[in-house]
Every structure is written in C-alpha cells, then in structure tokens.
C-alpha cells in the first residue's frame, strides 16, 4: 500500500539541486504519527459529545455553542506556535542552532503572555459575551454555556504552552513524541469525562474539568521535553522569560496574519453560532454533533499541514526553493489521495456511528445530511485550501493566505450561510453547503498563488 502511494504521488517534474533532503521514509515517519495523533483527538471529541448527549440536548447545545468561542483562543495560541515553527524550521534548514533556540524560547514567552491576558479577559467578561451572542437560547442551554466556558477558560495557559512545545517538536520532525503526549492527554481526558458525566453526573462541568486538567498535564510534559539539550533545538529558560524584540517580531510577522486569519475565521463561526442558536434545539444539537464528526473528515488535511511547515520551511531556510516546490507538489498529491479515501470511509461508517447518540430521529437525520455534504468537499477540495496554504505560509507568503481566508471565510461563507440558512430556509444544511463553497473558492485562489511562484522569493530569516 505504501509503495503504491509513493508511486502515485511522485511528481513528474524533479528538482536538480542535489540530494533530496527528505526521503520517503522520513516523510512517512512524520506523517503517520500525525495521522494517529489527529485520529486520537477526534475520537476523544466524539467521546465527549457522546457522553454529554446522555446529559440532555440542552447540555450538548450549550457545550457546542461554547466551543465556538473557546476555539478562537486555541487558534490564537496555535497561530503563534505555527509562526514560530516556520521560523524555527527555516533556522534548522540554515543550520543556525543559536537562533533556532532563541526562536523556540520566544514562542513560549509570547504564548504565555498572550494566554494570561486572554484568561483574565474571559473570566471577567465571559458571561457578558455569552449573553450578547446567545441571549435567545433556552435557559438550560445558557446555563450549560456559562458553566463550560468558565472552567475551560482556566486551561488557556496550558493550551498555549502545549501548542508551543508541540510546534517545536514538529518543526524538528519528531512527530512521534507529540503523538505519545497527545495519546496520554486524550486517555486522561476520556477517563475524566466518564467519571464526570456518568459517576458524578456533573453535566457540562463533567466534561470541562477533565479537558482543563488534561491540557495542564500535556503542557508540563511538553515543556520538560523541550528543555532537552540533545534535541536539534531546545527551550532556553533564560531566553524564554525575557522579551527579545527582533526575534519576537520575526515570529509575529508570520504569526499575526495567521492569528488574524484564524481569529476572524472563528469569529465568523461564532456569528454563525448566533444564527444557529435561532434555529431551535434540534438544529443546534445536530450542528454540534455534526461538527464532531466533521473533525474526522478533516483529519488528513489537519494532520498533513504541519508536515508542509517542517519540510517547506527547512527547504526555504536552506535556500532551496526548487526542493520546496517539489515537496509541495508531492505532499499535495498525497493529501488529496488520502483525503478522498478517508472521507469515503467515514461516510460508509456513518450509519454505525449515529445510533450511538441519545438524540431524536430528526436530529440524527440532519446530522447524516450535513456530514455527507461536508465530507464530499473535505475529500476533494479541502486539501488545496488548508495544507497547501500551510506550505505557502512556511515559505513566508503569509499575507496572501490571510487575505484569501478573510475573503472566503469571513465574507463569502458568512454571507452564504445567512442566505441559505435563513432566507432559503435550509437551516444547518445551508450552512454546510456554504462551508463547501468557501473551501472551493479558497482552493482555487491558493492554487493560482502557488502556480504564480511569488512565494519562492519570500524571506523569513
């Protein structure tokens, strides 16, 4: 099977700059652990939703609405970590260990400061935010929202530190380590959920506390691993506790466009959450469950994106744009092939997943419909609108990726969602279709940008 995939994805056009810096074996050594790690994460997300469904549809709805807000902050911390990973990868490619260590340390510094500020802001204003966004939901749904958000806000610092450490290890290509840490974290989370929901019967709090505790476990573990000096790059505490302006700005130059892109993307989802909140508890619950299953559909694209950053970043850091071009084509072919196979498999097993949810038949019908729509687009289009964009960012072409995402997600998807869901009375089905159209347009823009070749002349370090 591996041999077949390698032949299918090998680009016809080679590069002539010498020995390939990444063999097929080294690529698979990065890709397979990332696929397993991502699978573990979505399985835990599915388990969370399944467990909460036994606490009632109001709790499912409240947690799903909250997740849209919570994810804004996760994306912000991830954007800083990803920006730092691009810089670290390029320094690794240029064999500059000193600056690689400094960049790694500044990722931790920036994320720690950012997460502390976000935690304080949400503890003070969380209830007001929920009232402003979801004031029309049923009282039971709002109660679940407030409980869940207040608890998971406490996990922001841990989430930020974990993201910094995981990005650092992925930039070195050591994805097996992040897979093991993620597995341990997710097992801890699942065990805690089982106790919180079924033993303590704590509802939304029974899911929120295990999530928070597991993030702190992962954060401490990744920090300890990043301190190892035998790594290709490591965290230096003295450099992490102080602000190094030049290096921090270099990281932020990559991270800020990504943060704006991800933040606006999630804000658009929050706006759509406000729309979904007006559609009734059945559609809210269907959307919440659908989002969890959608995580399975996006597994390949999400897992392959860090590989683009490591590979393309190191090639560009070494001054080898031809090698970066070669690997972007090769990785994109692989992503498309794996995404099609994977999404077809998810659709086939969907009838076996839906009976596990303790929700109404109408909710299950809606979940089936929106998942099929989503997976068709995720298999064919998403590989060009997510992983390929990660390759462009790794080369330093971050502003284009930001502008295309803002247009497609914030403008196009939001407008189409309101048009299809409200005016054409399609509900969450219309929102799923709007998402697919968004990906299609963004894929076309990113492909055109890649083929134009301007990314080859970008500079990061």
N, C-alpha and C positions, 0 to 999 in steps of 0.2 A: 504493500500500500504506500509506504513512504517513498519507494523507488518510483512508483507511478506518479505521485505528486511532484517529485523533483523534476521528472521529465516534462510534466505538463506545465510547470511554472517557469522553466528556464527561458529567459528572453532570447530572441533570435539575435539581437544586436548585443555584442560583447563590449567590454571596455579594454583598452590596450595599455593600462597604466601599471601593469605588473601583476604580482600575485594577489589573488582575492583576499581581502582582509578577514572575510567571514566565510568559512566553509559551510556546506550544507549541514554538517554535523553540529557546528557551533550555533547555527541558526535554530535548528530543532531543539538544541539544549536550552535556548532561551524561550522558544515558543511553547513547547509542551508544558513546562511548569506554569506559565502564564495562563494557558487554557484551563489547566486543572484549578489554579487559584481562582480564576473568574467563575468557573463552574461551582466551586465551593461557596463563593459569595452569593450567587443567585439561588443556590439550593437553600442556603440559610434564609435568604429573603423570602423564598417560597414557604419555608417552615414557619417563619414569623407570621406571615399572612394567614397561613392555615391555622395556627394556634390562636391568633387573635379573632379569627372568624367564629370560634367557639365562645367568644365573649359577646357576640352580637354584631349586627351590621353597623350599628351606631359607632362601636369601637373601631371596626375596620375602616369606616369612613373617616373618623377623626384622625386615626394614625396616617391614612393615605394623604389627607389634606396637609397634615403637619410635615410629612416627608418632603413635600414640595418646597417648604420653607427651609427645612433643615439642610436639604441638598444644596441650597445656594451657598452656604458656608463651606460645605465639603468641597464644592467646586472652586471656591476661592483658595482654600488651602492647597488643593490639588494643582491649581494653576501656578502657584509659587513653586511648588515642588517640581512640576513639569518644566517650568522655565529654568530652574536650577539644574535639572537633569540635562537639558540641552547644553548649558554652559559647561557642566562637568564632562559630558560626553566629548565635547569639542576639545577641552583641555587634555582629556585622555588620548584623543586622537593625535594631538600635537606633542604628547609625552611630557607635559608640563605638570609634574606632580604637585609642586608647591601651590600653584594657582588652583589646581583641582581641589586640594584640601581646603583652601580658603573659600572657594565657591560652595563646597559641601557644607562648611560650617555656617555660612551666611544663609543658606536655605533654612536651617534650623532656627537661626536668630529671627529672620523675617517672619516665619510662620508662627513662632512662639509669641511675638509681639502682636501680630495680627489676630491670632486666636484669642488672646487675653482681652483685647478690645471688643471683639465680636461677642464673647461670652458675657461681658459686663453689659453691653448694649441690649442683648436679648433678654437677660434676666430682668432688666429694668422695663423694657418696652414690649416684651413678648405678648402679653395679654392684649395690649392695645393693637398690635399688629394683627392678631387673630380676629379681634372684633371688627377691624376695618376691612379685612379680606373676606371673612366667612361669617359675617354677622347674621346672615339669613338662614344658617343651618339650624337643625333641631338642637334643643338644649343638651341632649345626651351626646350629640356629636361634638358640640363645642367643649363640653367637659372633658371628653377624651383628648381633644386637641390641646387643651391647656395643660393637662397632666403630662402628656407625652413630650411636648415641646420644652416644658420647664426642666425635665430630667435630662433629655438628650443634649440640651444646651451646655450642660456641665461636661460633656465629652469633647467639646470643641478643641481645647488644648491638646488632648491626647490624639485626636484625629489629625491635627496639624502636624504634630511631631512624627506620628506614624507615617504620614504621607511623605514627609521629608526623608525619612530613613528608607522607605521603600523605593522612592525615586532614585536615591543614591545607589542602592544595590542594583536596581535595574539598569542604571547607566553603566555599571560595570559588567552587565550581562549575567549577574548572579541571581537569576530569577527563581532558582530552586529554593534559595533561602527565604525569599518573600513568600513563596508557596507554603513552606512549612509554618512560618509565623502566621500566615493567614488561616491555615488549617486549624492551628491551635486556637486562634482567636474565635473562629467560627464555631468550633466544637464547644467552647466555653459559652458562647452566646446561645446556642441551641439548648444546652443543658439548663442555662439560666431561664430561658423562655419557658421551658417545660415546667420548671418549678414555679415561676411567677404566674403563669396562666392557669395551670391545672391544679397545683398544690395550694398556692396562696390565693388564687382566684383574684389577682390584682388588676386584671384588665390591661389597659394601656400601660400602666406603670409596670406591670409584669413583663412587658417587652422592653420598655425603655431602660430600666436599670441594668439588665444583662447587656444591652447594647453599649451602655456607657462603661461598665466595668471591663468588658472585653476590649474596648478601644484603649483603655489605660494599660491593660496587660500587653497589648501589641506595641504600644508606644514605648514602654520601658524596655521591651525585648529588642526592638529595632535600634533604639539608642545605644544599648550595650553592644550590639553587633557592629554598629557604625564606628565605634571607638577603637576597633581592632586595627592596629597599625600595619599588620601584614596585608591588609587589603590594598588594592590598586589605588584607592583613595579613601580617606577616613575623616571622621569628625574630630576637629580640634577644639576642645572646650574653651581654651583661651580666646580663640578666634570666633567662637560662637556667642560668647557673652557680650561682645562689643560689635559696634556697627562699623563696617568697612565700606565707606561710601562708594568707591569706584566699582568694587566687585558687586555690591548690592544693587547698584544702578544697572550693571550689566545683566544681572539676573532679572531685575524688574523690567528691563526693556523687552525681555521675552515674556515675562510673566504677566505684566499688566494687560497687554492686548488679549492674552488668553483668559485672564481673570475677568476682563470686561465682557468678552465673548461668553464665557461660561456663566457669569453673573446675570447678564441680560437674558441668556437662554433660560436660566432657571426662573428669573422674574417673569418671563413670558409664560412659563409653566404655572407660576403662582397665579398670574392673571387668568389663565385657563382654568386653574383650580377654582377661582371665584366663579367662573362661568359654569363649571361642572357642579359647584355647590348649589346652583339654582335648578338643577335638573332632577333633583329628588334622590332619595337614599339608594334606590336600586341602581341608578346610573353611577352614583358616586362609588358604591361598592364594586360595581363591575369595572370601573376605571381603575380603582385601587388594586384589585386582583389582576386585571389585565397588565398593569404596569409591572407587577412582579414577574409575570410570565414573559413579558417583553424583555426583561433582563436576560432571560435565556436566549432570546432571539439575537440580542446584541452581543452575545458572549464573544464571538470570533473577532468582531471589529474592535471591541474594547480591549481584548487580550493582545491583539497584534499591534495596537497603537504604540505601546512602549518600545516594541522592537524597532519600529521605524526611528524613534528618537535615539536609541542607542546606536544603531547601525549607521543611519544617515548622519547623525551628529559626529560620530568618530571619523567617518569618511571626510566630512567637510572640515573638521578640525585638522586632519592630515593634509588638507589642500587638494583632495582628490574628488572633484565634482563628478567625474566620469563614473567612479565607483559608486558614489551616492545615487546617480541616475540609474545605474544598473540594478542596485538593490531596491530602489523604489519600484521599478517595474516588476522585479521578481517577487517582492513582498505583496504587491497589489494583486498579482495573478494568484498567489497563494491565498490571500484573504478572500477574494471572490469565490474561488473554488470551495474553500472550507465553509464559507458563509452559506452558500447555496445548499450544500449537503446538510449542514447543521440545522438550518431553518426548515428544511423539508422534514427532517427527523422530528423536530419539535411539533410541527403541525400533525404528524402522524400519531404522536403520543398524547396530544391534547385531550382526546376523549377519555383517556385514562386518568388525567390529572383533575379535570373538572369535578367529578363525583367526590373528590376529597374535601371540597369546600362545603361548609354548612351554610349555604345561602339558597335563595329561592331559584326556581327553574328559570324565571325571566332574567335574573342576574347571570346565571350560567350561559344562557343563550347569547346575551350581549357580550360576555367575555369571549366566547368562542368566535364570534364575528369579528371583534376588534383585533383579536390575536392573529387570526388568519390574514387580515388586511396588513397588519404591522409586519408580520413575518415575510410576506411576499416582497415588500420594499426592503426589509432588513437583509434579505439574502442577495438581492440583485443590485441595489443602489447604495446602501449604507457603506460598503467597503470603499467607495470613492468619495464619500462625504465625511468620513471620520478618520480612518487610518492614513489615507493619502494626505489629508490635511495635517496630520501629525508629522509626516515626512517633510512637508513644506516648512512647518514650524522649526523642525530640527535643523533645517538649513538656514534659518533666520528670517524666513518670509512670514512673519507673524501678523503684520498689519493686513495683508490681503486676506488671510484666514479669518481675522476678526471682522473685516468689513463684509465678507461674503456670508459669514454666520449671522451677523446682525440683520442683514437684509432678508435672508432666507427664514431665519427662526423668529426674530422679533417682529418683523413686518409681515412677511408672507404667511408664515404658519398661524400667527395670531389672528390676522385678518380673515384668512380662510376658515379658521376654527369657528369664529363668531358667525361667519356667513353660512357655513354648512350646518353647524350645531343648532343655532337659534333661528335664523331666517328660513332655512330649508328644513328645519325640524328633524335633523338627523341625529342629534344628541352626541353621545360619545363615539358613535360610528363616524360622524363627520369630523370629529377631532382626530381620529386615527387616520383618516384619509388626508387631512391637512398636513399631518406629520410626514406621510409618504411623499407628498408633493414637495414639501420643504427639502427633504433629502435629495429628491431628484434634481431640483434646480441647483442645489449646492454642489452635488456631484459634477454637474456639467461645468459649473464655474471653476471648481478645483482642477478638473481635468484640463480645461483650457489654460489655466495658470501654469500647471506642470509642463504642458507641451510648449508653452511660450518660452520657458527656460530662464526667466529672470531670477528665479530662486538660486541659480548656480553662482551668481555674482554677489550674493548676500554675505555679510560679515557679522560674526558674533563676538569673536575674541581677537 
